[in-house]
């Protein structure tokens, strides 16, 4: 049977153009997954407003752990909690300066228990990609940007990865005690090294929700950087070690493919080693693992950093909601390689 299609010539001319446009948008990542902005806002509000303070020692820890566990319970990740203890020691100067054990005084003042939250999804190969953020905050600050913003991103990422099959294992880790010296990530990185786990890459997020289009809203530890990168705090910064320059380039292209959020990336210069050792990627660098650090640059942009003004309503949720999609594309790119 022969059917006759009565399509006006004007529509016939439009159809090929639509097909080409559709394919172009699909290939360029415009149809990337979208984050649930309302869920991000609810996460940040709960952690910074209803669950403040949330220190690494004890305050509100149980409620934080339960909230994160329930938020990713239906995403197919196997969620576990790992507890570890750290002794805090008071000692006199001779204990530090002399190898002679006589006349040395050291007193164990306290032993705190900390909890890391691990969410693991197995892949086809015995290799692992880790994405991490700390969930604790200093007592004085609600910690909306630092670091409820990154916790919200990881929860969204778990939903993105719910039906995604990958070659590598994916581990999302919510670290305790970053504000006490990156204790959670130190413990994890050393354990992975001792177990010879093949970590392809670690992606660390710390303060990823504050943006501004105003001139002079962005400062730099090296003033000359403003000539290269501008004075508007409208980008997400990404740092890696100099030896990870190919990974930095690969991740930059993947992130920019999936989002309109500008990402500023560079191998970490020697001059910034001190500043860049303050978050949870640093222990992985120390153990020799490739790691990328994502941040809105903290006090160089967000003057609410470590202040009681770091509240949920100061963040840019339109831009924050783009971060999960960019990370998802980075994971797909690294995993395919």
PASEBA-1860 file (N, C-alpha, C; in nm, 3 decimals):
! residues 337
1> XXXXXXXX> 0.085/-0.119/0.000/0.000/0.000/0.000/0.089/0.124/0.000 ~ 0.051/0.220/-0.078/0.129/0.342/-0.090/0.055/0.454/-0.018 ~ 0.126/0.522/0.074/0.068/0.635/0.146/0.119/0.765/0.087 ~ 0.032/0.860/0.081/0.069/0.992/0.031/0.080/1.087/0.150 ~ 0.196/1.151/0.165/0.217/1.246/0.274/0.194/1.387/0.223 ~ 0.101/1.456/0.284/0.068/1.592/0.244/0.138/1.690/0.337 ~ 0.269/1.713/0.311/0.348/1.803/0.394/0.381/1.928/0.312 ~ 0.347/2.045/0.367/0.378/2.169/0.294/0.528/2.180/0.268
9> XXXXXXXX> 0.563/2.244/0.154/0.703/2.257/0.116/0.782/2.333/0.222 ~ 0.719/2.431/0.291/0.790/2.509/0.393/0.840/2.418/0.505 ~ 0.756/2.318/0.544/0.796/2.227/0.650/0.904/2.131/0.602 ~ 0.898/2.092/0.474/1.002/2.003/0.420/1.138/2.069/0.427 ~ 1.142/2.200/0.402/1.269/2.271/0.407/1.321/2.280/0.551 ~ 1.228/2.282/0.648/1.267/2.298/0.787/1.319/2.168/0.847 ~ 1.263/2.052/0.803/1.297/1.924/0.864/1.447/1.893/0.863 ~ 1.517/1.903/0.748/1.660/1.874/0.750/1.737/1.965/0.846
17> XXXXXXXX> 1.699/2.093/0.849/1.767/2.186/0.939/1.746/2.145/1.084 ~ 1.624/2.103/1.119/1.595/2.059/1.256/1.679/1.937/1.291 ~ 1.691/1.842/1.196/1.767/1.720/1.223/1.913/1.751/1.249 ~ 1.971/1.838/1.167/2.111/1.877/1.185/2.131/1.946/1.319 ~ 2.037/2.037/1.352/2.048/2.110/1.478/2.037/2.016/1.597 ~ 1.944/1.920/1.590/1.926/1.823/1.698/2.054/1.743/1.721 ~ 2.114/1.695/1.612/2.237/1.616/1.624/2.350/1.700/1.682 ~ 2.358/1.826/1.639/2.465/1.914/1.690/2.450/1.935/1.840
25> XXXXXXXX> 2.326/1.964/1.884/2.303/1.986/2.027/2.335/1.861/2.108 ~ 2.299/1.745/2.052/2.325/1.620/2.123/2.474/1.596/2.138 ~ 2.550/1.622/2.031/2.694/1.598/2.034/2.767/1.698/2.121 ~ 2.716/1.819/2.132/2.786/1.921/2.211/2.744/1.921/2.357 ~ 2.660/1.829/2.396/2.632/1.813/2.538/2.525/1.906/2.593 ~ 2.451/1.978/2.506/2.349/2.068/2.556/2.239/1.991/2.628 ~ 2.217/1.864/2.587/2.114/1.784/2.650/2.172/1.704/2.767 ~ 2.277/1.755/2.832/2.332/1.690/2.950/2.228/1.688/3.061
33> XXXXXXXX> 2.247/1.595/3.154/2.152/1.583/3.264/2.145/1.714/3.343 ~ 2.027/1.742/3.393/2.007/1.862/3.474/1.992/1.825/3.620 ~ 2.055/1.903/3.706/2.046/1.879/3.849/1.912/1.928/3.902 ~ 1.870/1.873/4.013/1.748/1.916/4.080/1.785/2.034/4.171 ~ 1.761/2.154/4.122/1.802/2.274/4.196/1.733/2.284/4.330 ~ 1.607/2.245/4.336/1.534/2.252/4.463/1.594/2.157/4.566 ~ 1.635/2.040/4.521/1.698/1.944/4.614/1.831/1.998/4.664 ~ 1.905/2.066/4.577/2.032/2.128/4.618/2.006/2.233/4.725
41> XXXXXXXX> 1.906/2.318/4.703/1.873/2.422/4.801/1.833/2.359/4.934 ~ 1.750/2.256/4.929/1.705/2.190/5.051/1.822/2.129/5.128 ~ 1.917/2.071/5.055/2.034/2.013/5.119/2.117/2.118/5.190 ~ 2.145/2.228/5.119/2.226/2.335/5.177/2.155/2.396/5.297 ~ 2.025/2.418/5.286/1.950/2.478/5.396/1.950/2.387/5.519 ~ 1.929/2.259/5.499/1.926/2.169/5.613/2.061/2.167/5.684 ~ 2.168/2.150/5.609/2.300/2.137/5.670/2.345/2.266/5.737 ~ 2.315/2.380/5.676/2.368/2.507/5.726/2.274/2.580/5.821
49> XXXXXXXX> 2.145/2.550/5.812/2.048/2.623/5.893/1.987/2.536/6.004 ~ 1.930/2.422/5.966/1.865/2.336/6.063/1.966/2.251/6.140 ~ 2.083/2.228/6.083/2.180/2.135/6.142/2.311/2.205/6.177 ~ 2.300/2.326/6.224/2.418/2.405/6.263/2.426/2.413/6.414 ~ 2.545/2.392/6.474/2.675/2.365/6.412/2.693/2.216/6.381 ~ 2.785/2.185/6.291/2.816/2.047/6.256/2.968/2.029/6.255 ~ 3.026/2.024/6.371/3.171/2.013/6.385/3.216/1.869/6.368 ~ 3.347/1.852/6.351/3.402/1.718/6.335/3.401/1.637/6.463
57> XXXXXXXX> 3.390/1.705/6.579/3.399/1.633/6.705/3.270/1.556/6.737 ~ 3.157/1.627/6.749/3.036/1.557/6.790/2.907/1.628/6.752 ~ 2.907/1.759/6.742/2.782/1.833/6.731/2.707/1.804/6.601 ~ 2.585/1.751/6.617/2.496/1.723/6.504/2.551/1.621/6.405 ~ 2.657/1.550/6.442/2.716/1.454/6.350/2.616/1.346/6.308 ~ 2.542/1.294/6.407/2.448/1.188/6.377/2.342/1.230/6.276 ~ 2.287/1.350/6.294/2.185/1.399/6.200/2.242/1.421/6.061 ~ 2.366/1.468/6.054/2.431/1.489/5.924/2.450/1.358/5.852
65> XXXXXXXX> 2.499/1.257/5.924/2.525/1.126/5.864/2.396/1.063/5.815 ~ 2.291/1.071/5.896/2.162/1.013/5.856/2.105/1.084/5.734 ~ 2.117/1.215/5.730/2.064/1.292/5.617/2.134/1.251/5.487 ~ 2.268/1.246/5.488/2.343/1.210/5.367/2.311/1.068/5.324 ~ 2.305/0.976/5.421/2.278/0.835/5.390/2.141/0.819/5.323 ~ 2.040/0.885/5.378/1.905/0.874/5.321/1.897/0.943/5.184 ~ 1.973/1.050/5.165/1.966/1.125/5.038/2.014/1.044/4.919 ~ 2.101/0.946/4.943/2.152/0.865/4.831/2.113/0.718/4.844
73> XXXXXXXX> 2.013/0.691/4.930/1.975/0.552/4.958/1.920/0.480/4.837 ~ 1.854/0.551/4.744/1.788/0.485/4.632/1.864/0.503/4.500 ~ 1.992/0.532/4.507/2.069/0.558/4.385/2.152/0.439/4.339 ~ 2.146/0.328/4.410/2.221/0.209/4.370/2.361/0.202/4.427 ~ 2.400/0.302/4.506/2.531/0.299/4.570/2.523/0.220/4.701 ~ 2.627/0.147/4.732/2.638/0.077/4.859/2.698/0.174/4.961 ~ 2.618/0.217/5.057/2.660/0.320/5.153/2.708/0.255/5.282 ~ 2.830/0.292/5.323/2.887/0.243/5.448/2.946/0.360/5.527
81> XXXXXXXX> 2.966/0.338/5.654/3.027/0.438/5.740/3.154/0.379/5.800 ~ 3.260/0.455/5.796/3.387/0.408/5.851/3.429/0.499/5.965 ~ 3.440/0.442/6.083/3.476/0.517/6.202/3.625/0.501/6.231 ~ 3.688/0.609/6.268/3.829/0.604/6.308/3.851/0.702/6.422 ~ 3.954/0.679/6.501/3.978/0.760/6.620/4.114/0.830/6.607 ~ 4.120/0.950/6.658/4.242/1.029/6.660/4.270/1.072/6.804 ~ 4.392/1.045/6.852/4.432/1.088/6.986/4.491/1.228/6.979 ~ 4.449/1.316/7.066/4.503/1.450/7.076/4.595/1.455/7.198
89> XXXXXXXX> 4.722/1.488/7.176/4.824/1.475/7.279/4.879/1.612/7.317 ~ 4.890/1.633/7.447/4.957/1.752/7.500/5.095/1.710/7.547 ~ 5.199/1.780/7.504/5.335/1.741/7.541/5.420/1.864/7.569 ~ 5.531/1.842/7.642/5.624/1.952/7.664/5.725/1.957/7.551 ~ 5.807/2.060/7.549/5.901/2.079/7.438/6.003/1.967/7.427 ~ 6.042/1.907/7.541/6.143/1.802/7.535/6.093/1.679/7.461 ~ 5.961/1.659/7.463/5.903/1.544/7.393/5.925/1.558/7.242 ~ 5.921/1.681/7.193/5.937/1.705/7.051/6.082/1.716/7.009
97> XXXXXXXX> 6.168/1.765/7.099/6.305/1.802/7.060/6.409/1.696/7.092 ~ 6.382/1.609/7.187/6.485/1.515/7.230/6.446/1.371/7.198 ~ 6.542/1.292/7.144/6.513/1.151/7.120/6.518/1.068/7.248 ~ 6.570/1.125/7.355/6.580/1.056/7.482/6.444/1.051/7.549 ~ 6.391/0.930/7.575/6.256/0.921/7.632/6.248/0.964/7.777 ~ 6.364/0.975/7.844/6.361/1.014/7.985/6.323/1.163/7.999 ~ 6.252/1.190/8.105/6.211/1.327/8.138/6.119/1.390/8.032 ~ 6.057/1.306/7.952/5.961/1.357/7.854/5.819/1.340/7.909
105> XXXXXXXX> 5.736/1.437/7.883/5.599/1.433/7.933/5.501/1.442/7.816 ~ 5.414/1.345/7.805/5.310/1.346/7.702/5.181/1.296/7.764 ~ 5.076/1.370/7.748/4.947/1.335/7.808/4.843/1.326/7.697 ~ 4.775/1.214/7.690/4.664/1.202/7.596/4.546/1.279/7.653 ~ 4.516/1.392/7.592/4.410/1.479/7.643/4.271/1.426/7.607 ~ 4.258/1.374/7.487/4.128/1.325/7.443/4.145/1.237/7.321 ~ 4.045/1.157/7.295/4.044/1.073/7.176/3.908/1.089/7.108 ~ 3.909/1.156/6.993/3.784/1.182/6.921/3.759/1.072/6.818
113> XXXXXXXX> 3.634/1.038/6.802/3.595/0.944/6.697/3.534/1.021/6.581 ~ 3.579/0.989/6.462/3.532/1.055/6.341/3.468/0.951/6.249 ~ 3.386/0.998/6.155/3.314/0.907/6.066/3.319/0.958/5.922 ~ 3.374/0.878/5.833/3.365/0.903/5.689/3.248/0.825/5.633 ~ 3.178/0.882/5.537/3.066/0.815/5.471/3.109/0.778/5.330 ~ 3.101/0.650/5.296/3.144/0.601/5.165/3.024/0.548/5.087 ~ 3.013/0.587/4.962/2.910/0.535/4.872/2.981/0.478/4.750 ~ 2.972/0.347/4.731/3.048/0.278/4.627/2.956/0.212/4.526
121> XXXXXXXX> 2.989/0.232/4.399/2.919/0.162/4.292/3.023/0.091/4.207 ~ 3.012/-0.040/4.197/3.112/-0.121/4.128/3.102/-0.104/3.977 ~ 3.220/-0.107/3.912/3.228/-0.104/3.767/3.277/-0.237/3.714 ~ 3.326/-0.235/3.591/3.370/-0.358/3.526/3.517/-0.389/3.550 ~ 3.593/-0.290/3.597/3.737/-0.304/3.612/3.777/-0.276/3.757 ~ 3.894/-0.324/3.793/3.945/-0.303/3.928/4.022/-0.171/3.936 ~ 3.954/-0.064/3.900/4.009/0.071/3.907/3.903/0.160/3.971 ~ 3.945/0.274/4.025/3.849/0.354/4.101/3.863/0.503/4.073
129> XXXXXXXX> 3.748/0.567/4.057/3.739/0.713/4.052/3.671/0.757/4.182 ~ 3.733/0.852/4.252/3.680/0.900/4.379/3.635/1.045/4.364 ~ 3.517/1.076/4.413/3.469/1.214/4.419/3.436/1.242/4.565 ~ 3.490/1.351/4.621/3.481/1.370/4.765/3.453/1.515/4.804 ~ 3.393/1.528/4.923/3.368/1.659/4.984/3.359/1.638/5.134 ~ 3.401/1.736/5.212/3.387/1.724/5.357/3.252/1.778/5.401 ~ 3.197/1.716/5.507/3.064/1.758/5.554/3.068/1.837/5.683 ~ 3.184/1.846/5.747/3.192/1.921/5.872/3.211/2.070/5.844
137> XXXXXXXX> 3.191/2.150/5.947/3.211/2.296/5.938/3.265/2.343/6.072 ~ 3.328/2.459/6.073/3.375/2.514/6.199/3.255/2.557/6.283 ~ 3.273/2.560/6.413/3.162/2.588/6.504/3.096/2.722/6.478 ~ 3.176/2.823/6.444/3.125/2.959/6.432/3.045/2.982/6.305 ~ 3.057/2.896/6.208/2.998/2.923/6.076/2.891/2.821/6.039 ~ 2.781/2.866/5.977/2.680/2.772/5.925/2.736/2.683/5.815 ~ 2.840/2.730/5.745/2.906/2.647/5.646/2.822/2.615/5.524 ~ 2.748/2.713/5.471/2.667/2.688/5.351/2.756/2.663/5.230
145> XXXXXXXX> 2.847/2.755/5.206/2.942/2.735/5.096/3.049/2.634/5.137 ~ 3.089/2.641/5.265/3.196/2.557/5.319/3.142/2.458/5.422 ~ 3.085/2.343/5.386/3.098/2.287/5.254/2.969/2.216/5.215 ~ 2.856/2.272/5.265/2.726/2.215/5.228/2.705/2.220/5.078 ~ 2.762/2.321/5.012/2.748/2.333/4.866/2.802/2.209/4.795 ~ 2.917/2.160/4.839/2.979/2.044/4.774/2.908/1.914/4.811 ~ 2.858/1.904/4.934/2.780/1.787/4.973/2.657/1.775/4.884 ~ 2.591/1.887/4.858/2.474/1.888/4.770/2.509/1.841/4.629
153> XXXXXXXX> 2.627/1.881/4.581/2.671/1.840/4.447/2.692/1.688/4.443 ~ 2.754/1.632/4.546/2.778/1.487/4.548/2.646/1.408/4.553 ~ 2.549/1.460/4.626/2.419/1.394/4.630/2.354/1.395/4.492 ~ 2.362/1.507/4.422/2.310/1.514/4.285/2.385/1.419/4.193 ~ 2.515/1.412/4.211/2.597/1.324/4.127/2.557/1.178/4.146 ~ 2.522/1.141/4.268/2.476/1.004/4.293/2.350/0.974/4.211 ~ 2.262/1.072/4.201/2.139/1.054/4.121/2.172/1.050/3.972 ~ 2.269/1.127/3.928/2.312/1.123/3.788/2.364/0.985/3.751
161> XXXXXXXX> 2.438/0.924/3.845/2.505/0.797/3.818/2.417/0.675/3.844 ~ 2.294/0.698/3.882/2.204/0.590/3.924/2.192/0.481/3.818 ~ 2.176/0.518/3.694/2.156/0.419/3.587/2.275/0.412/3.492 ~ 2.388/0.470/3.531/2.505/0.474/3.444/2.597/0.355/3.471 ~ 2.629/0.280/3.366/2.724/0.169/3.378/2.863/0.218/3.339 ~ 2.960/0.194/3.424/3.096/0.244/3.401/3.197/0.131/3.407 ~ 3.314/0.158/3.353/3.424/0.064/3.362/3.485/0.065/3.502 ~ 3.504/0.184/3.557/3.567/0.199/3.688/3.465/0.194/3.801
169> XXXXXXXX> 3.513/0.153/3.919/3.433/0.174/4.039/3.422/0.324/4.064 ~ 3.307/0.367/4.112/3.288/0.507/4.151/3.264/0.511/4.301 ~ 3.345/0.590/4.371/3.327/0.604/4.515/3.305/0.751/4.549 ~ 3.188/0.780/4.605/3.160/0.913/4.657/3.189/0.910/4.807 ~ 3.272/1.004/4.853/3.312/1.003/4.994/3.280/1.138/5.057 ~ 3.216/1.132/5.172/3.184/1.251/5.250/3.276/1.247/5.373 ~ 3.376/1.336/5.376/3.479/1.329/5.478/3.441/1.405/5.604 ~ 3.483/1.349/5.714/3.473/1.415/5.843/3.605/1.487/5.872
177> XXXXXXXX> 3.600/1.588/5.957/3.719/1.652/6.017/3.815/1.715/5.917 ~ 3.763/1.767/5.806/3.851/1.845/5.717/3.897/1.972/5.788 ~ 3.808/2.032/5.864/3.840/2.156/5.934/3.938/2.134/6.049 ~ 3.963/2.010/6.083/4.059/1.977/6.190/4.193/1.931/6.135 ~ 4.215/1.952/6.005/4.343/1.914/5.945/4.332/1.803/5.843 ~ 4.216/1.792/5.776/4.195/1.690/5.673/4.214/1.549/5.728 ~ 4.164/1.525/5.848/4.185/1.395/5.913/4.114/1.283/5.838 ~ 3.992/1.308/5.791/3.917/1.204/5.721/3.983/1.162/5.592
185> XXXXXXXX> 4.027/1.257/5.513/4.091/1.224/5.385/4.230/1.165/5.405 ~ 4.302/1.208/5.509/4.432/1.147/5.540/4.416/0.998/5.569 ~ 4.319/0.968/5.653/4.294/0.829/5.689/4.258/0.747/5.564 ~ 4.172/0.801/5.480/4.126/0.729/5.360/4.240/0.709/5.260 ~ 4.315/0.815/5.231/4.422/0.806/5.132/4.529/0.706/5.174 ~ 4.566/0.708/5.301/4.667/0.613/5.350/4.616/0.470/5.343 ~ 4.489/0.451/5.374/4.433/0.316/5.369/4.429/0.264/5.226 ~ 4.389/0.348/5.131/4.387/0.308/4.990/4.527/0.270/4.942
193> XXXXXXXX> 4.626/0.348/4.984/4.764/0.319/4.944/4.811/0.187/5.003 ~ 4.778/0.164/5.129/4.819/0.040/5.195/4.754/-0.082/5.131 ~ 4.633/-0.064/5.078/4.561/-0.174/5.014/4.588/-0.183/4.864 ~ 4.677/-0.097/4.813/4.715/-0.096/4.670/4.594/-0.077/4.578 ~ 4.501/0.007/4.620/4.385/0.037/4.535/4.429/0.126/4.420 ~ 4.389/0.090/4.299/4.426/0.164/4.179/4.329/0.282/4.161 ~ 4.367/0.398/4.216/4.285/0.518/4.204/4.324/0.592/4.076 ~ 4.235/0.592/3.979/4.261/0.660/3.852/4.266/0.811/3.872
201> XXXXXXXX> 4.173/0.861/3.955/4.168/1.005/3.980/4.080/1.032/4.101 ~ 4.117/1.134/4.178/4.034/1.180/4.288/3.990/1.322/4.256 ~ 3.861/1.349/4.267/3.805/1.481/4.243/3.755/1.535/4.377 ~ 3.810/1.647/4.421/3.777/1.704/4.551/3.703/1.835/4.533 ~ 3.590/1.851/4.603/3.512/1.974/4.597/3.511/2.041/4.734 ~ 3.546/2.168/4.738/3.546/2.242/4.863/3.511/2.388/4.834 ~ 3.393/2.431/4.873/3.336/2.562/4.843/3.314/2.579/4.692 ~ 3.194/2.550/4.646/3.167/2.555/4.502/3.039/2.630/4.469
209> XXXXXXXX> 2.988/2.715/4.563/2.858/2.775/4.541/2.849/2.925/4.536 ~ 2.962/2.997/4.547/2.955/3.143/4.554/3.014/3.203/4.427 ~ 2.933/3.287/4.358/2.976/3.348/4.231/2.930/3.493/4.225 ~ 3.002/3.573/4.148/2.966/3.714/4.132/3.012/3.765/3.996 ~ 2.927/3.846/3.933/2.962/3.909/3.805/3.012/4.052/3.823 ~ 3.031/4.095/3.946/3.077/4.231/3.972/3.229/4.243/3.951 ~ 3.270/4.356/3.896/3.413/4.383/3.884/3.476/4.387/4.024 ~ 3.599/4.336/4.032/3.677/4.335/4.157/3.615/4.246/4.265
217> XXXXXXXX> 3.530/4.153/4.224/3.475/4.057/4.320/3.569/3.937/4.339 ~ 3.671/3.929/4.254/3.766/3.818/4.263/3.905/3.870/4.293 ~ 3.966/3.817/4.399/4.104/3.848/4.432/4.190/3.724/4.408 ~ 4.321/3.743/4.413/4.415/3.633/4.388/4.531/3.640/4.486 ~ 4.591/3.526/4.519/4.710/3.528/4.605/4.829/3.591/4.537 ~ 4.828/3.593/4.402/4.931/3.659/4.323/4.860/3.764/4.238 ~ 4.888/3.889/4.262/4.811/3.998/4.200/4.812/3.993/4.048 ~ 4.922/3.947/3.990/4.933/3.943/3.844/4.832/3.847/3.782
225> XXXXXXXX> 4.778/3.755/3.860/4.680/3.660/3.806/4.554/3.731/3.758 ~ 4.524/3.847/3.814/4.403/3.920/3.772/4.413/3.965/3.627 ~ 4.536/3.987/3.578/4.554/4.027/3.438/4.520/3.912/3.344 ~ 4.540/3.789/3.391/4.512/3.672/3.308/4.367/3.628/3.318 ~ 4.311/3.634/3.439/4.182/3.571/3.463/4.070/3.668/3.494 ~ 4.100/3.797/3.503/3.996/3.896/3.526/3.963/3.913/3.673 ~ 3.877/4.009/3.702/3.844/4.043/3.841/3.700/4.007/3.877 ~ 3.632/3.931/3.792/3.497/3.887/3.824/3.499/3.744/3.878
233> XXXXXXXX> 3.432/3.723/3.989/3.428/3.590/4.049/3.318/3.504/3.992 ~ 3.320/3.487/3.861/3.211/3.416/3.793/3.256/3.281/3.736 ~ 3.359/3.221/3.794/3.411/3.095/3.743/3.432/2.996/3.857 ~ 3.441/2.870/3.820/3.483/2.765/3.912/3.629/2.736/3.883 ~ 3.713/2.735/3.986/3.855/2.709/3.967/3.883/2.560/3.986 ~ 3.977/2.510/3.905/4.018/2.369/3.916/4.171/2.363/3.912 ~ 4.230/2.296/4.010/4.375/2.286/4.020/4.418/2.140/4.019 ~ 4.534/2.116/3.960/4.597/1.985/3.964/4.747/2.002/3.977
241> XXXXXXXX> 4.818/1.893/4.002/4.964/1.901/4.010/5.021/1.927/3.870 ~ 5.140/1.985/3.861/5.201/2.007/3.728/5.210/1.878/3.647 ~ 5.240/1.766/3.713/5.251/1.640/3.638/5.115/1.588/3.591 ~ 5.007/1.648/3.638/4.873/1.608/3.595/4.815/1.702/3.491 ~ 4.901/1.778/3.425/4.854/1.876/3.326/4.764/1.814/3.218 ~ 4.796/1.694/3.163/4.704/1.635/3.064/4.566/1.605/3.123 ~ 4.562/1.560/3.248/4.434/1.534/3.315/4.357/1.664/3.336 ~ 4.427/1.770/3.375/4.363/1.900/3.393/4.299/1.946/3.262
249> XXXXXXXX> 4.371/1.933/3.153/4.320/1.974/3.022/4.199/1.890/2.982 ~ 4.208/1.760/3.002/4.100/1.669/2.967/3.974/1.700/3.048 ~ 3.991/1.724/3.178/3.877/1.753/3.264/3.814/1.888/3.230 ~ 3.897/1.984/3.196/3.846/2.117/3.158/3.755/2.108/3.036 ~ 3.801/2.039/2.934/3.721/2.025/2.812/3.590/1.953/2.839 ~ 3.595/1.849/2.922/3.475/1.773/2.953/3.375/1.858/3.030 ~ 3.423/1.931/3.130/3.334/2.015/3.212/3.270/2.123/3.126 ~ 3.348/2.188/3.042/3.295/2.297/2.961/3.200/2.247/2.854
257> XXXXXXXX> 3.217/2.122/2.813/3.127/2.063/2.714/2.984/2.050/2.769 ~ 2.974/2.027/2.900/2.844/1.996/2.959/2.777/2.115/3.025 ~ 2.848/2.226/3.044/2.790/2.339/3.117/2.825/2.471/3.050 ~ 2.755/2.575/3.092/2.790/2.711/3.050/2.867/2.782/3.161 ~ 2.888/2.715/3.273/2.966/2.772/3.382/3.113/2.773/3.344 ~ 3.173/2.890/3.350/3.313/2.904/3.314/3.401/2.832/3.416 ~ 3.498/2.756/3.368/3.591/2.689/3.457/3.733/2.738/3.427 ~ 3.802/2.780/3.531/3.939/2.827/3.519/4.028/2.716/3.573
265> XXXXXXXX> 4.116/2.664/3.489/4.197/2.549/3.531/4.343/2.572/3.500 ~ 4.427/2.521/3.589/4.572/2.528/3.568/4.641/2.432/3.662 ~ 4.757/2.379/3.619/4.839/2.303/3.713/4.882/2.394/3.828 ~ 4.882/2.340/3.949/4.910/2.421/4.067/5.051/2.477/4.065 ~ 5.068/2.610/4.064/5.203/2.667/4.068/5.266/2.652/4.205 ~ 5.399/2.652/4.210/5.471/2.636/4.336/5.431/2.741/4.438 ~ 5.401/2.862/4.390/5.367/2.971/4.481/5.238/2.946/4.559 ~ 5.154/2.854/4.509/5.025/2.831/4.573/5.020/2.699/4.650
273> XXXXXXXX> 5.135/2.634/4.666/5.135/2.503/4.730/5.077/2.509/4.872 ~ 5.110/2.615/4.947/5.059/2.627/5.083/4.908/2.639/5.086 ~ 4.854/2.727/5.001/4.709/2.747/4.996/4.637/2.622/4.948 ~ 4.698/2.551/4.853/4.631/2.437/4.793/4.648/2.309/4.873 ~ 4.710/2.318/4.990/4.725/2.200/5.074/4.622/2.196/5.186 ~ 4.523/2.287/5.180/4.430/2.301/5.291/4.304/2.215/5.278 ~ 4.290/2.139/5.171/4.167/2.063/5.153/4.198/1.915/5.128 ~ 4.090/1.837/5.104/4.101/1.692/5.109/4.170/1.627/4.990
281> XXXXXXXX> 4.204/1.703/4.888/4.283/1.646/4.779/4.429/1.630/4.819 ~ 4.477/1.714/4.913/4.620/1.718/4.948/4.673/1.584/4.997 ~ 4.603/1.510/5.084/4.655/1.378/5.124/4.669/1.282/5.007 ~ 4.587/1.297/4.904/4.598/1.210/4.787/4.722/1.247/4.706 ~ 4.750/1.376/4.693/4.875/1.418/4.630/4.994/1.361/4.706 ~ 4.987/1.364/4.840/5.097/1.315/4.922/5.120/1.165/4.904 ~ 5.013/1.092/4.875/5.025/0.948/4.853/5.053/0.915/4.707 ~ 5.069/1.019/4.622/5.105/0.996/4.483/4.989/0.974/4.389
289> XXXXXXXX> 4.866/0.998/4.435/4.749/0.979/4.350/4.717/1.106/4.271 ~ 4.672/1.092/4.145/4.623/1.210/4.071/4.496/1.263/4.137 ~ 4.491/1.394/4.157/4.373/1.453/4.219/4.351/1.593/4.164 ~ 4.225/1.630/4.146/4.187/1.762/4.100/4.105/1.830/4.208 ~ 4.130/1.957/4.228/4.066/2.035/4.334/3.976/2.141/4.272 ~ 3.846/2.138/4.306/3.748/2.232/4.254/3.705/2.326/4.366 ~ 3.706/2.457/4.340/3.672/2.554/4.443/3.630/2.687/4.381 ~ 3.552/2.764/4.457/3.522/2.902/4.415/3.626/3.000/4.470
297> XXXXXXXX> 3.735/2.946/4.524/3.854/3.017/4.574/3.838/3.073/4.714 ~ 3.731/3.037/4.785/3.715/3.068/4.928/3.729/3.217/4.955 ~ 3.820/3.254/5.048/3.829/3.393/5.094/3.873/3.490/4.986 ~ 3.925/3.440/4.875/3.965/3.529/4.766/3.843/3.580/4.687 ~ 3.726/3.525/4.720/3.601/3.572/4.659/3.489/3.587/4.761 ~ 3.471/3.484/4.839/3.360/3.479/4.933/3.403/3.531/5.070 ~ 3.365/3.652/5.102/3.405/3.713/5.229/3.327/3.655/5.347 ~ 3.234/3.564/5.319/3.163/3.495/5.426/3.239/3.371/5.474
305> XXXXXXXX> 3.349/3.341/5.410/3.428/3.222/5.441/3.466/3.219/5.589 ~ 3.427/3.109/5.656/3.454/3.088/5.799/3.393/3.197/5.888 ~ 3.286/3.260/5.840/3.216/3.361/5.918/3.073/3.313/5.946 ~ 3.007/3.380/6.039/2.869/3.344/6.068/2.773/3.389/5.958 ~ 2.825/3.455/5.857/2.744/3.501/5.743/2.745/3.404/5.625 ~ 2.812/3.289/5.641/2.813/3.189/5.534/2.682/3.111/5.537 ~ 2.575/3.177/5.494/2.439/3.123/5.504/2.388/3.078/5.367 ~ 2.283/2.998/5.369/2.232/2.935/5.247/2.187/3.037/5.142
313> XXXXXXXX> 2.137/3.154/5.186/2.081/3.251/5.092/2.187/3.338/5.024 ~ 2.315/3.312/5.050/2.421/3.389/4.984/2.475/3.320/4.860 ~ 2.429/3.199/4.832/2.485/3.121/4.722/2.410/3.143/4.592 ~ 2.478/3.113/4.481/2.422/3.126/4.346/2.380/2.987/4.300 ~ 2.253/2.955/4.315/2.207/2.819/4.288/2.194/2.788/4.140 ~ 2.182/2.890/4.056/2.179/2.866/3.912/2.314/2.810/3.866 ~ 2.422/2.868/3.915/2.554/2.820/3.878/2.591/2.693/3.954 ~ 2.556/2.687/4.082/2.586/2.567/4.161/2.522/2.444/4.099
321> XXXXXXXX> 2.402/2.459/4.045/2.330/2.346/3.986/2.396/2.294/3.859 ~ 2.491/2.368/3.803/2.562/2.322/3.684/2.683/2.235/3.718 ~ 2.730/2.244/3.841/2.851/2.171/3.879/2.834/2.019/3.869 ~ 2.721/1.960/3.914/2.708/1.814/3.900/2.719/1.766/3.756 ~ 2.658/1.839/3.663/2.664/1.799/3.523/2.805/1.802/3.468 ~ 2.882/1.905/3.507/3.021/1.912/3.463/3.104/1.799/3.518 ~ 3.084/1.766/3.646/3.158/1.654/3.706/3.119/1.521/3.643 ~ 2.991/1.506/3.614/2.943/1.383/3.551/3.014/1.362/3.416
329> XXXXXXXX> 3.028/1.469/3.339/3.096/1.458/3.209/3.244/1.425/3.228 ~ 3.306/1.482/3.331/3.447/1.449/3.361/3.461/1.301/3.392 ~ 3.369/1.249/3.474/3.374/1.108/3.511/3.359/1.019/3.388 ~ 3.264/1.052/3.302/3.244/0.973/3.180/3.368/0.975/3.093 ~ 3.432/1.091/3.082/3.551/1.106/2.998/3.668/1.026/3.054 ~ 3.695/1.038/3.184/3.804/0.964/3.245/3.777/0.814/3.240 ~ 3.652/0.776/3.265/3.616/0.635/3.264/3.632/0.574/3.125 ~ 3.595/0.647/3.022/3.608/0.596/2.885/3.754/0.579/2.848
337> X> 3.838/0.673/2.895/3.982/0.660/2.867/4.043/0.541/2.937
END
